[in-house]
Amino acid sequence: MIIKNAKILVDKNWIEGSIQFDKTINIISKAEINVDDKVIDANNMYLLPGFIDVHTHGAINIDINHLKTVDEVDDLSLFFASHGTTSFLSSIMSDSIDNTKKVIKILRQSIEKKTLGASLLAIHLEGPFISKEYKGAMDERFLCDGDNILLEQYIKLSNNNIKYITVAPEVNNVNELIKKYSDQIVFSIGHSGATYEKCMSAINNGATSITHMYNAMKLFHQHYPSVVGAALESDVYCEAICDGFHLVPATIRLLLKVKGIDKIVLITDSMMAAGLKEGVYKLGPNTVSVKNGDAKLLNGVRAGSTLTLDVALKNIIKFTNKPIEELIPLFTTNPAKMLNIFDRKGSISINKDADLILLNKDLQVEKTIVNGKIVFDKEKNN
């Protein structure tokens, strides 16, 4: 397949021309087009690497913790693709051991079967080894100390498809888990009230990310820098929810200024209300009220979001007034590097997976391509 007349984003620069691909990207040039070639005329649209969402709990009335079938995961994957996401991790909230195992089995089947839309890359465990004080929307009953035996059970059940886990360094035995598993799992600090020293120890032991920066964590104090201080000083990646509720525009700008473009990963942290009207929904075991796009527990604690990554792109352009080419790595290159999959995803480069999106001049998703296959076409879906 060939896409012609596109503005192709390559290494933060635009190339006017054509791209040829099958499952992987073969050519970035003014390709010679044969009569038999299938051609998409991009009419000067933006051709970007597909978005990678490393943190989502669901959408369109589907909650990851309440999954029943692989069909639901397919429905999620098609919804995400319609908003420019070509790869994602499914995030499991802290839950009972039995339910966590049940969900892991379904997600493993979906990974092995391959999803219909955006690719389900792996599983994200958000807990259960996190702080009760900073639990956010987590159910305290299911939080526990770091447990090597339990984590081994989850890893084995997933067929080694758990690739991301949120932990709190102050919780007993968490540092030992980081030391043991950081060569195979990306550890992210979150839902934590840990001291600066404990966070830096976790980072030195292999933690490389911060879960939804500034949210559900002890904040910065000049004498006690805590999680935020460790995050800003070190080279870890910082997840950020760019919906205007979790972080106001000034906080987004400050985070970009301190951490730099290359260390921020934009996420949705979306829950089942994403793509739906306001109302009452579930997030794991919790009841969540959504009003004006803002999702909160009944006690007022913010709980997930209704965000999609195409909206996050528009938001961050508005919040920062930076050009699109400067901001796209937050959705593509950075999550790929954080997950150690940049050799095959996260940029438009020869021999990488053909995970691509076409955006029109209004930054609306026109087409989404996953592994060389068109999985969303705005013209056909309207």
MARSEKE-486756 format. One record per residue (C-alpha): x, y, z; residue number from 1. Coordinates in nm, 2 decimals, m for minus. Layout:
BEGIN
REC      xx      yy      zz    n
REC       X       Y       Z  NUM
...
# end
This chain:
BEGIN
REC      xx      yy      zz    n
REC    0.00    0.00    0.00    1
REC    0.11    0.35   m0.07    2
REC    0.01    0.68    0.09    3
REC    0.09    0.98   m0.13    4
REC    0.09    1.36   m0.09    5
REC    0.12    1.34    0.28    6
REC    0.31    1.56    0.53    7
REC    0.51    1.27    0.69    8
REC    0.65    1.33    1.03    9
REC    1.01    1.19    1.05   10
REC    1.23    1.28    1.35   11
REC    1.02    1.59    1.43   12
REC    1.05    1.71    1.07   13
REC    0.80    1.71    0.79   14
REC    0.87    1.53    0.46   15
REC    0.65    1.60    0.17   16
REC    0.61    1.28   m0.03   17
REC    0.49    0.92   m0.03   18
REC    0.53    0.62    0.20   19
REC    0.51    0.25    0.10   20
REC    0.43   m0.03    0.34   21
REC    0.29   m0.37    0.41   22
REC    0.30   m0.49    0.77   23
REC    0.62   m0.29    0.81   24
REC    0.73    0.04    0.66   25
REC    0.95   m0.02    0.35   26
REC    1.00    0.32    0.19   27
REC    1.00    0.68    0.29   28
REC    1.04    0.87   m0.04   29
REC    0.87    0.98   m0.35   30
REC    0.78    0.63   m0.44   31
REC    0.71    0.52   m0.79   32
REC    0.35    0.42   m0.81   33
REC    0.25    0.13   m1.02   34
REC   m0.09    0.08   m1.17   35
REC   m0.16   m0.22   m0.95   36
REC   m0.06   m0.04   m0.62   37
REC   m0.33    0.04   m0.37   38
REC   m0.29    0.41   m0.31   39
REC   m0.43    0.65   m0.05   40
REC   m0.42    1.01   m0.15   41
REC   m0.36    1.20    0.17   42
REC   m0.42    1.54    0.02   43
REC   m0.16    1.71    0.23   44
REC   m0.28    1.55    0.56   45
REC   m0.05    1.48    0.85   46
REC    0.09    1.12    0.85   47
REC    0.21    1.03    1.20   48
REC    0.32    0.73    1.39   49
REC    0.03    0.58    1.58   50
REC   m0.04    0.68    1.94   51
REC    0.06    0.44    2.22   52
REC   m0.16    0.45    2.54   53
REC    0.02    0.28    2.83   54
REC   m0.26    0.35    3.08   55
REC   m0.63    0.29    3.02   56
REC   m0.90    0.12    3.22   57
REC   m1.16    0.11    2.95   58
REC   m1.42    0.31    2.74   59
REC   m1.76    0.28    2.57   60
REC   m1.92    0.11    2.88   61
REC   m1.64   m0.15    2.91   62
REC   m1.43   m0.16    3.23   63
REC   m1.11   m0.37    3.22   64
REC   m1.17   m0.51    3.57   65
REC   m1.52   m0.63    3.47   66
REC   m1.42   m0.79    3.14   67
REC   m1.61   m1.10    3.05   68
REC   m1.50   m1.18    2.69   69
REC   m1.22   m1.11    2.44   70
REC   m1.49   m0.95    2.22   71
REC   m1.51   m0.66    2.47   72
REC   m1.14   m0.61    2.43   73
REC   m1.18   m0.60    2.05   74
REC   m1.46   m0.34    2.09   75
REC   m1.22   m0.13    2.30   76
REC   m0.94   m0.17    2.05   77
REC   m1.16   m0.05    1.77   78
REC   m1.28    0.25    1.97   79
REC   m0.92    0.34    2.06   80
REC   m0.82    0.31    1.69   81
REC   m1.09    0.56    1.59   82
REC   m0.91    0.81    1.81   83
REC   m0.56    0.75    1.67   84
REC   m0.43    0.49    1.92   85
REC   m0.26    0.20    1.75   86
REC   m0.12    0.03    2.06   87
REC   m0.22    0.02    2.42   88
REC   m0.18   m0.15    2.76   89
REC   m0.48   m0.26    2.95   90
REC   m0.46   m0.14    3.31   91
REC   m0.60   m0.36    3.59   92
REC   m0.69   m0.18    3.91   93
REC   m0.61   m0.34    4.24   94
REC   m0.88   m0.60    4.29   95
REC   m0.93   m0.94    4.44   96
REC   m0.68   m1.21    4.35   97
REC   m0.95   m1.42    4.18   98
REC   m1.09   m1.13    3.97   99
REC   m0.74   m1.01    3.88  100
REC   m0.65   m1.36    3.76  101
REC   m0.98   m1.38    3.56  102
REC   m0.90   m1.05    3.38  103
REC   m0.54   m1.15    3.32  104
REC   m0.66   m1.47    3.14  105
REC   m0.90   m1.27    2.91  106
REC   m0.63   m1.01    2.83  107
REC   m0.37   m1.29    2.76  108
REC   m0.62   m1.45    2.51  109
REC   m0.67   m1.11    2.34  110
REC   m0.30   m1.05    2.31  111
REC   m0.24   m1.40    2.17  112
REC   m0.54   m1.38    1.94  113
REC   m0.45   m1.02    1.83  114
REC   m0.71   m0.75    1.86  115
REC   m0.92   m0.61    1.57  116
REC   m0.82   m0.25    1.61  117
REC   m0.54   m0.10    1.81  118
REC   m0.29   m0.37    1.92  119
REC   m0.32   m0.48    2.29  120
REC    0.06   m0.49    2.36  121
REC    0.06   m0.61    2.72  122
REC   m0.09   m0.57    3.07  123
REC   m0.04   m0.29    3.32  124
REC   m0.10   m0.38    3.69  125
REC   m0.19   m0.06    3.88  126
REC   m0.12   m0.20    4.22  127
REC   m0.18   m0.39    4.45  128
REC    0.15   m0.30    4.60  129
REC    0.06    0.07    4.66  130
REC   m0.01    0.30    4.95  131
REC   m0.34    0.30    5.14  132
REC   m0.30    0.67    5.22  133
REC   m0.26    0.76    4.85  134
REC   m0.49    0.49    4.71  135
REC   m0.70    0.74    4.51  136
REC   m0.98    0.54    4.35  137
REC   m0.84    0.20    4.46  138
REC   m1.02   m0.02    4.71  139
REC   m0.81   m0.04    5.02  140
REC   m0.92   m0.41    5.08  141
REC   m0.71   m0.52    4.79  142
REC   m0.39   m0.34    4.87  143
REC   m0.10   m0.54    5.01  144
REC    0.28   m0.56    5.07  145
REC    0.50   m0.65    4.79  146
REC    0.45   m1.02    4.72  147
REC    0.69   m1.21    4.51  148
REC    0.48   m1.53    4.50  149
REC    0.16   m1.34    4.40  150
REC    0.35   m1.14    4.12  151
REC    0.50   m1.47    3.99  152
REC    0.15   m1.62    3.97  153
REC    0.02   m1.32    3.77  154
REC    0.33   m1.32    3.54  155
REC    0.29   m1.69    3.47  156
REC   m0.08   m1.67    3.41  157
REC   m0.03   m1.38    3.17  158
REC    0.24   m1.58    2.98  159
REC    0.49   m1.31    3.05  160
REC    0.26   m1.04    2.92  161
REC    0.27   m0.82    3.23  162
REC    0.51   m0.55    3.11  163
REC    0.42   m0.25    3.33  164
REC    0.34   m0.22    3.70  165
REC    0.26    0.07    3.94  166
REC    0.41    0.04    4.28  167
REC    0.47    0.25    4.59  168
REC    0.84    0.24    4.71  169
REC    0.74    0.27    5.08  170
REC    0.54   m0.05    5.08  171
REC    0.72   m0.34    5.23  172
REC    0.92   m0.56    4.99  173
REC    0.85   m0.34    4.68  174
REC    1.22   m0.25    4.64  175
REC    1.30   m0.62    4.63  176
REC    1.04   m0.67    4.36  177
REC    1.19   m0.39    4.15  178
REC    1.54   m0.54    4.19  179
REC    1.42   m0.88    4.08  180
REC    1.19   m0.80    3.79  181
REC    1.30   m0.47    3.64  182
REC    1.48   m0.65    3.36  183
REC    1.14   m0.78    3.24  184
REC    0.88   m0.54    3.37  185
REC    0.88   m0.16    3.36  186
REC    0.82   m0.03    3.72  187
REC    0.64    0.29    3.77  188
REC    0.61    0.48    4.10  189
REC    0.26    0.59    4.18  190
REC   m0.02    0.60    4.45  191
REC    0.27    0.67    4.69  192
REC    0.36    0.89    4.98  193
REC    0.72    0.78    4.97  194
REC    1.01    1.00    5.08  195
REC    1.25    1.15    4.82  196
REC    1.51    0.90    4.95  197
REC    1.29    0.60    4.91  198
REC    1.19    0.71    4.56  199
REC    1.55    0.76    4.45  200
REC    1.64    0.42    4.59  201
REC    1.36    0.27    4.38  202
REC    1.48    0.45    4.08  203
REC    1.84    0.34    4.14  204
REC    1.70   m0.02    4.17  205
REC    1.53    0.00    3.83  206
REC    1.20    0.20    3.84  207
REC    1.18    0.41    3.53  208
REC    0.84    0.58    3.53  209
REC    0.60    0.78    3.74  210
REC    0.23    0.70    3.72  211
REC   m0.01    0.99    3.64  212
REC    0.24    1.26    3.77  213
REC    0.11    1.48    4.05  214
REC   m0.20    1.27    4.10  215
REC   m0.24    1.02    4.39  216
REC    0.10    1.10    4.54  217
REC    0.26    1.31    4.80  218
REC    0.34    1.65    4.66  219
REC    0.65    1.86    4.67  220
REC    0.76    2.04    4.99  221
REC    1.09    2.24    5.00  222
REC    1.21    2.03    5.29  223
REC    1.05    1.70    5.18  224
REC    1.07    1.67    4.80  225
REC    0.89    1.33    4.80  226
REC    0.78    1.16    4.49  227
REC    0.74    1.48    4.29  228
REC    1.10    1.59    4.37  229
REC    1.25    1.26    4.28  230
REC    1.05    1.26    3.95  231
REC    1.16    1.60    3.85  232
REC    1.52    1.56    3.94  233
REC    1.58    1.21    3.79  234
REC    1.56    1.09    3.44  235
REC    1.24    0.88    3.48  236
REC    0.95    0.92    3.24  237
REC    0.64    1.09    3.38  238
REC    0.29    0.99    3.27  239
REC    0.06    1.29    3.24  240
REC   m0.32    1.32    3.19  241
REC   m0.38    1.62    2.97  242
REC   m0.76    1.66    3.01  243
REC   m0.75    1.99    3.19  244
REC   m0.89    1.84    3.51  245
REC   m0.61    1.63    3.65  246
REC   m0.35    1.89    3.55  247
REC   m0.42    2.25    3.47  248
REC   m0.24    2.40    3.17  249
REC    0.02    2.58    3.38  250
REC    0.12    2.25    3.54  251
REC    0.16    2.09    3.20  252
REC    0.38    2.37    3.08  253
REC    0.59    2.35    3.40  254
REC    0.63    1.98    3.37  255
REC    0.74    2.01    3.01  256
REC    0.99    2.29    3.10  257
REC    1.15    2.09    3.38  258
REC    1.14    1.74    3.24  259
REC    1.18    1.82    2.87  260
REC    0.98    1.68    2.58  261
REC    1.16    1.35    2.58  262
REC    1.06    1.24    2.93  263
REC    0.68    1.29    2.93  264
REC    0.43    1.02    2.82  265
REC    0.07    1.14    2.77  266
REC   m0.19    0.88    2.88  267
REC   m0.57    0.87    2.89  268
REC   m0.62    0.68    3.22  269
REC   m0.96    0.65    3.06  270
REC   m1.25    0.46    3.22  271
REC   m1.57    0.31    3.09  272
REC   m1.74    0.65    3.04  273
REC   m1.49    0.75    2.76  274
REC   m1.69    0.80    2.44  275
REC   m2.02    0.82    2.63  276
REC   m2.25    1.09    2.79  277
REC   m2.23    1.20    3.15  278
REC   m2.39    0.97    3.40  279
REC   m2.30    0.71    3.66  280
REC   m2.05    0.44    3.57  281
REC   m1.81    0.19    3.73  282
REC   m1.43    0.20    3.76  283
REC   m1.32   m0.14    3.90  284
REC   m1.52   m0.18    4.23  285
REC   m1.61    0.19    4.25  286
REC   m1.91    0.40    4.14  287
REC   m1.81    0.70    3.94  288
REC   m2.01    1.01    3.85  289
REC   m1.92    1.18    3.52  290
REC   m2.03    1.55    3.48  291
REC   m1.90    1.78    3.21  292
REC   m1.64    1.52    3.11  293
REC   m1.49    1.50    3.47  294
REC   m1.50    1.16    3.64  295
REC   m1.52    1.15    4.02  296
REC   m1.60    0.91    4.29  297
REC   m1.91    0.99    4.49  298
REC   m1.68    1.14    4.76  299
REC   m1.53    1.38    4.51  300
REC   m1.20    1.20    4.45  301
REC   m1.11    1.21    4.08  302
REC   m1.12    0.86    3.92  303
REC   m0.99    0.80    3.58  304
REC   m1.08    1.02    3.28  305
REC   m1.30    1.03    2.98  306
REC   m1.00    1.14    2.76  307
REC   m0.90    1.00    2.43  308
REC   m0.55    1.07    2.29  309
REC   m0.66    1.27    1.99  310
REC   m0.83    1.51    2.23  311
REC   m0.52    1.51    2.45  312
REC   m0.32    1.62    2.14  313
REC   m0.55    1.91    2.08  314
REC   m0.54    2.00    2.45  315
REC   m0.16    2.01    2.48  316
REC   m0.13    2.22    2.16  317
REC   m0.37    2.46    2.31  318
REC   m0.21    2.45    2.66  319
REC    0.15    2.50    2.54  320
REC    0.11    2.68    2.20  321
REC    0.39    2.44    2.07  322
REC    0.39    2.30    1.72  323
REC    0.24    1.96    1.66  324
REC    0.57    1.81    1.54  325
REC    0.74    1.90    1.87  326
REC    0.46    1.73    2.08  327
REC    0.39    1.41    1.89  328
REC    0.68    1.22    2.07  329
REC    0.48    1.24    2.39  330
REC    0.22    1.01    2.23  331
REC    0.46    0.79    2.02  332
REC    0.84    0.79    2.07  333
REC    0.84    0.84    2.44  334
REC    0.60    0.55    2.54  335
REC    0.78    0.32    2.29  336
REC    1.11    0.40    2.45  337
REC    0.97    0.36    2.80  338
REC    0.83    0.02    2.72  339
REC    1.15   m0.08    2.54  340
REC    0.98   m0.13    2.20  341
REC    1.12    0.16    2.01  342
REC    1.30   m0.09    1.78  343
REC    0.96   m0.16    1.62  344
REC    0.71    0.11    1.72  345
REC    0.70    0.48    1.80  346
REC    0.83    0.65    1.48  347
REC    0.80    0.63    1.10  348
REC    1.12    0.45    1.01  349
REC    1.21    0.18    0.76  350
REC    1.13   m0.18    0.88  351
REC    0.92   m0.06    1.18  352
REC    0.57   m0.18    1.23  353
REC    0.33    0.01    0.99  354
REC    0.13    0.17    1.28  355
REC    0.02    0.50    1.13  356
REC   m0.25    0.76    1.15  357
REC   m0.37    1.03    0.91  358
REC   m0.49    1.35    1.06  359
REC   m0.67    1.62    0.87  360
REC   m0.59    1.99    0.91  361
REC   m0.83    2.01    1.20  362
REC   m0.64    1.72    1.37  363
REC   m0.93    1.48    1.33  364
REC   m0.84    1.12    1.27  365
REC   m0.91    1.02    0.91  366
REC   m0.75    0.68    0.90  367
REC   m0.58    0.45    1.14  368
REC   m0.35    0.18    1.02  369
REC   m0.23   m0.11    1.25  370
REC    0.04   m0.35    1.12  371
REC   m0.03   m0.23    0.77  372
REC   m0.41   m0.28    0.79  373
REC   m0.67    0.00    0.79  374
REC   m0.87   m0.05    1.11  375
REC   m1.05    0.28    1.11  376
REC   m1.16    0.49    0.81  377
REC   m1.36    0.81    0.90  378
REC   m1.51    0.82    0.55  379
REC   m1.65    0.47    0.58  380
REC   m1.74    0.49    0.95  381
REC   m1.96    0.80    0.92  382
# end
